Amino acid sequence: MKVGILACKVSWHVQSLLNALGQRGVEAHSFPITR
């Protein structure tokens, strides 16, 4: 049970980090185009 909860927390953190990085990547790629 504890391992499952830990895995859920780790996966949630990884997903949130990937989402943040993805948004930053999209902004970085779109900025030169909008300029």
Order of alpha helices (4+ residues) and beta strands (2+ residues): alpha
